[in-house]
Amino acid sequence: MAGDIQQEILNELRNQTAMFKKANKIIITVLCIFLALIAISMALTPHIQRILYTSKAPSQRSDSWQEARTLLDQGEHQRAQEMLQRLIEKHPDFYYGYAVLGSLYQELGSMKEAESNYAKAYDLFPTEDNKKTLTAIRMVLGKNKTANK
């Protein structure tokens, strides 16, 4: 009789051990799937943001200095210029917009427009960097005037 009780206890312990092993396998599988989904969502986030951003109509987009700079860096000069113009209209006393617009015109080779915008940026925020950039552009303009004579 004592042997039967011990055998029942052993069988119950084996059953519980088997259930715990199955539960652990399920938990590990769910955890792996969860981690895989997190990794996939992190990898797709930039693409999803780009899709969501470009799917909005221009009137629904919110302009930002960062987005304008990104457009400029991506070579989207027309869109960057339009966004910068809108931002400058909203914030006419913020030097950064004029500096970025000057940079855009400089990339396009429109040195007079670049000089005008850098001059405005320097007037609003007279830093050494703004002065150096403005001086360099004015030197280029001076060289171009000399070469055209």
Secondary structure, 3 states (H helix, E strand, C coil): CHHHHHHHHHHHHHHHHHHHHHHHHHHHHHHHHHHHHHHHHHHHHHHHHHHHHHHCCCCCCCCCHHHHHHHHHCCCHHHHHHHHHHHHHHCCCCHHHHHHHHHHHHHHCCHHHHHHHHHHHHHHCCCHHHHHHHHHHHHHHHHHHHHHC
